[in-house]
């Protein structure tokens, strides 16, 4: 039996499901920022999507990708496959950054926003979010842009296959 078409279908379908939700994260974040009372909920939704869909299916992408390489007998050292080598390196960087850096930062934001700040003393205006929280949100935002750029680049390389 020829497993290649089935593995390719799983690989493409998994990529669509894994990568699709990441483009909603900026929308969820902006809605949470506009309504601060729901910011923790918005962050927890993004975190759950990441841990429940995006990261697990990104790991499946690696497995189906390796299976496709094995079934097809593609030589990664061939000069015409440089696009695949670059895509694999970017995939490893994206997966590592997503799991070891971005997910931890988002988890910290969830912890920091679990309880609302105490009310200000009478006669004083609310001080706003703590600077440490705002700095962490900025880091997560930049990390999200970095991951989006990596994913778009990987998808571009996988679809266009430059040099082939």
C-alpha positions in Angstrom: 0.0 0.0 0.0 1.2 3.5 -0.8 1.2 5.5 2.4 2.4 8.7 0.9 -1.0 10.2 -0.1 -2.4 9.4 3.4 0.5 10.8 5.2 0.5 13.9 3.0 -3.2 14.4 3.7 -2.6 14.1 7.5 0.4 16.5 7.2 -1.6 19.2 5.3 -4.8 18.8 7.3 -2.8 18.9 10.6 -1.0 22.1 9.4 -4.3 23.8 8.7 -5.8 22.9 12.1 -2.6 23.6 14.0 -1.7 26.9 12.3 -5.2 28.3 11.7 -5.9 29.3 15.3 -2.7 31.3 15.8 -4.1 34.0 13.5 -6.9 34.6 16.0 -4.6 35.3 18.9 -4.2 39.0 18.1 -7.9 39.4 17.8 -8.5 37.7 21.2 -5.7 39.8 22.8 -7.1 43.1 21.4 -10.6 42.3 22.7 -9.1 41.4 26.1 -7.2 44.7 26.1 -10.3 46.7 25.3 -12.2 45.1 28.2 -9.7 44.6 31.0 -12.1 42.7 33.2 -12.0 39.9 30.5 -8.2 40.1 29.8 -7.4 37.0 32.0 -10.2 35.0 30.3 -8.9 36.0 26.9 -5.4 35.0 27.8 -6.6 31.7 29.2 -8.5 31.0 26.0 -5.3 31.7 23.9 -3.3 29.5 26.3 -5.8 26.6 26.1 -5.9 26.8 22.3 -2.0 26.7 22.3 -1.7 23.8 24.7 -4.8 21.9 23.4 -4.5 22.3 19.7 -1.6 24.2 18.3 1.4 22.7 20.1 0.2 19.1 20.1 -0.6 19.2 16.4 2.7 21.0 15.7 4.4 17.9 17.2 2.2 15.7 15.0 3.4 17.8 12.0 7.0 16.7 12.9 6.0 13.1 13.1 4.0 13.1 9.8 6.9 15.1 8.2 9.4 12.5 9.3 7.1 9.7 8.0 6.7 11.5 4.7 10.5 11.7 4.4 10.9 8.0 5.2 8.1 6.9 2.8 9.3 9.1 0.0 13.0 8.4 0.4 13.8 12.1 0.0 17.4 12.9 0.4 17.8 16.0 2.7 21.4 16.4 1.6 20.4 17.0 -2.0 21.0 20.5 -3.2 17.4 20.8 -4.5 16.0 20.2 -1.1 17.5 23.2 0.7 14.0 24.6 1.1 13.1 21.6 3.2 16.2 21.8 5.3 15.5 25.5 6.0 11.8 24.7 6.8 12.8 21.9 9.2 15.2 24.2 11.1 12.6 26.9 11.3 10.1 24.4 12.5 12.4 23.2 15.3 13.1 26.9 16.3 9.4 27.7 16.3 8.4 24.7 18.3 11.1 25.2 20.9 10.4 28.9 21.2 6.7 28.3 21.4 7.0 25.7 24.2 10.0 26.8 26.2 9.6 30.6 25.9 6.2 31.8 24.7 4.0 29.3 26.7 5.9 30.1 29.9 5.4 33.8 29.4 1.7 33.4 28.7 1.4 31.2 31.8 3.0 34.0 33.9 0.5 36.5 32.5 -2.4 34.2 33.5 -1.0 33.9 37.0 -0.4 37.7 37.3 -4.0 38.5 36.2 -5.8 35.8 38.2 -6.8 38.2 40.9 -7.7 41.8 40.3 -5.5 44.5 41.8 -6.7 46.0 45.1 -8.8 49.2 44.8 -6.9 52.5 45.0 -7.1 54.5 48.3 -10.1 56.9 48.4 -9.5 60.0 46.3 -6.8 58.4 44.1 -7.2 57.2 40.5 -6.5 53.6 39.6 -2.8 53.2 38.8 -3.3 50.7 35.9 -1.6 47.4 35.3 1.8 46.8 36.9 4.8 47.7 34.7 6.1 44.1 34.9 2.8 42.8 33.5 2.9 45.3 30.7 6.5 44.4 29.9 5.6 40.7 29.8 2.6 41.4 27.5 4.9 43.3 25.2 7.3 40.3 25.1 4.5 37.9 24.3 3.3 40.2 21.5 6.7 40.4 19.9 7.1 36.6 20.4 3.8 36.0 18.7 4.9 38.2 15.7 8.1 36.2 15.6 6.3 32.8 15.6 3.8 34.0 13.0 6.6 35.1 10.7 8.3 31.7 11.2 5.1 29.8 10.4 4.3 31.9 7.4 7.8 31.3 6.1 7.6 27.6 6.7 4.3 27.4 4.9 5.7 29.4 2.0 8.7 27.1 1.7 6.5 24.0 1.9 4.1 25.2 -0.8 6.4 27.0 -3.2 9.4 24.6 -2.8 11.9 27.1 -4.3 14.6 25.5 -6.5 12.5 22.4 -7.3 
